[in-house]
Amino acid sequence: MAGTKTPAYEKLSVTSKDGTAIGIRKLGRGAGVVLQHGGALGSQHYMKLAGALADRFTVYLPDRRGRGMSGPYGPNYCIEREDEDLEAVIAATGAPHVFGAADGGLFALHGSMSVPAIRKVALFEPVLFVGQPDLDEFKATISRGQRLVDSGDIAGAMASLASDAANSDPRAKEVAAPLRLLGRIMTRPAICRALLWADAKRVTGDDVALRDLIVAWKEELNVVKSTEGTLDDYRNVTADVLLLVGTNAPALFTRTLDALQTVLPRATRVDLPGLNHGGAQDQGGEPDVIAEQLLRFFSE
């Protein structure tokens, strides 16, 4: 993290139902909060958010399976394996609260239905397939990225995702000119190859290289696609839920939250001005804004 010392943490490991090891970073003191990272990310990317919570809470940051300190996806990977992983973390830590962003938010909410010890769940821009108007475009984006990863072209997949994001996200049009230029550069596979090489050289300790995270993300995209037609399942959520979204978020995210509000028994929604989809992350996000909401919600 540029300009900020990474908070010190302990390392834990728990074993999921199928025998997969789940590695966890632990820091802070107080009631437990589990932070579930998004798709092409690891626990390393939420250390600023964890540090902002650590004075009031004991924070647990798992590497979700397929990444870093945790074991591989395994041959029977599905959303139920994610449920079992979260259940193992909750059983070992006693944490009553969970936060998740993007895919991690989807898995946090789904897991809460099978883990009654979870009392509160906060989500930042999770994705369910609920008939959003741009869903076909998103499916095509996923499929292109997966094909490129399967072919071994990780840089091509990265550039394709950057291009699709720039063309579809209305917030890209509001970014200052130098950042728009950076976005265009990121759509070039040669630039992405150089960035992946530099990132791999820089990774140390428990962190995971971006190349490996993109490969891992490819596996869970099939699970995200399988959410289509499952909205009514979330009527069974017993936890209190906080729904967080950026004010200019694309319909892919806003429609997910709109749909969840119709079925969740106890949900509150907060729209946060200016946040992008990486709002919870160390790099390019605003984790202090997310932390302010979580401190209030988990302390009530």
N, C-alpha and C positions, 0 to 999 in steps of 0.2 A: 504494500500500500504506500503510494508515494506520499512522503511528508508525514507519515503517521507510523509509529512503532506498533507492530502487531502485538495485541495483548497476549500475555502468557496464558497457557492452557495446559490442563492435564489431558492424557489420552486414556480412553476407556474402550472396551470392546464387548459387545453382547452377541449372542447367537440367536439367529432367527429360527423359526420352526423347521425350516428345511435344512438347517445346519450352516447357513451362510453367515459369516462373520460380518458385523456392522461396526465399523470404527467410528468413534465419537470424540470430538473436542469438547472439553468442559471448562467453564470459567464462571466466576462470580459467586454470589451467595444469595440465599433466599429461596422462595418457592421456585420450582423447576419450570423452565420454558424450553421446548424443543423447537429449533429452527430448521425447517425443511427447505433445502435449496431447490432451484429450478433445474431445467433440463441439462444444458451444456455447461453446468457449473458444479462446484464442490463446496464443501464446508469452508474452504479457504476464502470464498467470495463474500461471506457474511460476517467477517470478523469485526468490522466497524459497527454493524448493527448489534452484534453480541456484546461488544464493549460498551455500547450506549445503554444496554439493559443490565449489565453485570453488577451495578451497585445495588440493585433491587431484587435481582433474580439470579438463580443458578441457571446458566444457559448451556444447553446441550446442542451441539451441531454435528449430526451424523453426516458422513459421506454416504449418500444413498447407494444401494447395491450397484455394482458395475463400475465403481469409481474408487480411486485413492486407497484409503485405509480399509475399505470394505471388500467383500468377496464378489465374484462375478454374478451376472444375472442368473445363470443357470438355465437348464433346458426348458423349464416350465414357468418362465417369467410371465406374469400377468398382474393385474391390479391387486389381486389377493396376496401376492408375495409382498407388495408394498405395504399392505395392511399388516401382515405378519411382522415385517421389519419394524414398523412403528410400534406395534404391540410389544415387541421385545425391548425396545428402547424405553417405553413407558413403564414396563414391568421392572426394569432394572433401576430406573431413576426415580420413579414415583412422580414424575412431572405431570401436573394437571392441565398444562397449557401447551398449545402447539401453534406455531406460525408457519405458513408455507406460501411461497411465491410461485406463480406460473404452474408448471406441472407439479411442483412440490405442494402448492396449495390444493390442487385437485386431490393428491394423495393424502394430504392431511385431513381434508374433509371426509373423504371416503373411509379412511381408517378410523375416524372418530365413531362411525356407526358400529364398529365391532370392538371398540375399546372404550367401555363405559367410564373408565377412570379419567378420560379426557373431558374436562369440564368446559373449557373455552378453546375455540379455534378462530384464529385470525388469518385471512386470506388476502393476498395481493394479486389481482389480475389472474386468477386461475382460468383454465379453458375447459369447457365442456362443449360437445357438439350438440347444439340446441336449435339448429336451423338458422344460424346467422346468415345474413344476406351474402357475405363474402366467404362462406364455408367451402364452396367448391374451389375457390382460388387458394385457400389455405391448404386444402387437401392436395392440390397440385404442387404447392410449394413443398409440402412434406415429402411427397413421392419423388420429386426431383432431387431433393437433398439426400434421401435414402439411397437412391440409385447411384449417386455420385460417391457416397460413402462406401457402398458395396463394391464399387469399381476401384476403390483405393484412392480416389481423388478427393482427399479431405479439403484441400485448398479450394477446389472447384465447388464443393458443397458449401463452404463458408462464403464464397463470393456469390453463389446463387441465392443464399439466404439473405445476404446484405442487399442484393439487387431487388429481390422481392419486397423486403421491408421498406426500402427507399421508395418503391413505386406504389405501395399500398397504404403506408402509414401516413395519415394527414399531418401528423406532428413533424414529419421530416421537412415539410414545406415551411415550417415556422422557425427552423433552426438557423442560426446565424450563418452567413456565407462561408466562413472558413470551415465550419463543421459540416456543411453540405458538401464541400469539396472533399473532406475526409471520407464522408459516406460514399462518394463516387469512386474514390481510390480503393475502398474496401470491396468494390464489386469486381476488381481485377484479380484473377487467380494468381498471377505472379506476385502481386503484393501480399496476398494472403499466405502464399508459400513462405515468403520471407518473414512474415509475422509469426507464423507457426514455428519456424526454425528458431527465431529469436526467443520466443516464449519457452520452447523446450530447453534452451540453453540456460534460461533464467530460473527454472523451477528447482526448488530445493526442499528438503525435509518432507513434510506430509502433503505438500501441495501436489496438484495433478496438472500435467501439461494440457493445453487447450486441445491439441490434436486428439488426445485420448478422451477428453470430455465430449467432443463432437461425435466420436465413434459410439460412446456410451449413450448419448442422446438419441441416436438413430433407433436403438432398441425400444426405448420407451414411447416413441412417437406412435407405434402401433397400439399401445395401451390407450393413449389419448384418443386415437381414432375410434376405439371401441366404446367410448362414452356415449356415442350417439344412441338415443332412445332410452337412456337410463335416468333422465331427470327426476322422475317420480321416486326413485330410490331414496333421494335425499330428504324426503318427508320423514324418514326414520332417524334423522340426526337429532340427538338429544342435547348436544352441547350448545352453549351460547356461541353465536357466530358473528364475527366482525368482517364485513366485506369492504375491501379497500380498492380504489381504482383511480388512475389519473384522470383529470377532467377532460382531456382531449384524446382519451384512449380510443382505438378503433372499435368497431362494432363487435369484432371477435371477442373482446373482453367485456364491453359494456352489456352486450346481450346475454353473456353468460351470467353476469350478476343480476340482470333483470329477471332472468328465468329462475335463478336460485331464490330470489326474494319471494317468488310465488309459491315455493314449496317448503322452504326452511321454517320450522316452527318458531325459532327465536333468532332473528337476524337483524343487525344494524348495518347500514351502509354509510360510508364516508367517501366523498369524492375529493381528491387531493390535487390542488392546482399545480399544473406544470410537470408532474412526475411522468417519466417515461417507463417503459416496461421493465427496465433495469433498476427501478427506484430503490430496491432493498440492497443492492449490491455495493461493494466497496468502490469499484471503479465505475464512474459514470452515473452512479445513483445518488440518492439523497437519503441515506439510511437514518439520519437524525430525524427526518420527518416521519418516517415509518416508526421509529422508536418512540416518538412522542405519542402516537396512537396506541402502540402496544402497551406502553407503561400505564396509560389511562385504562385501557380495556382489561388488562390482566390484573390490575390493582383494585378494580371495582368489586 
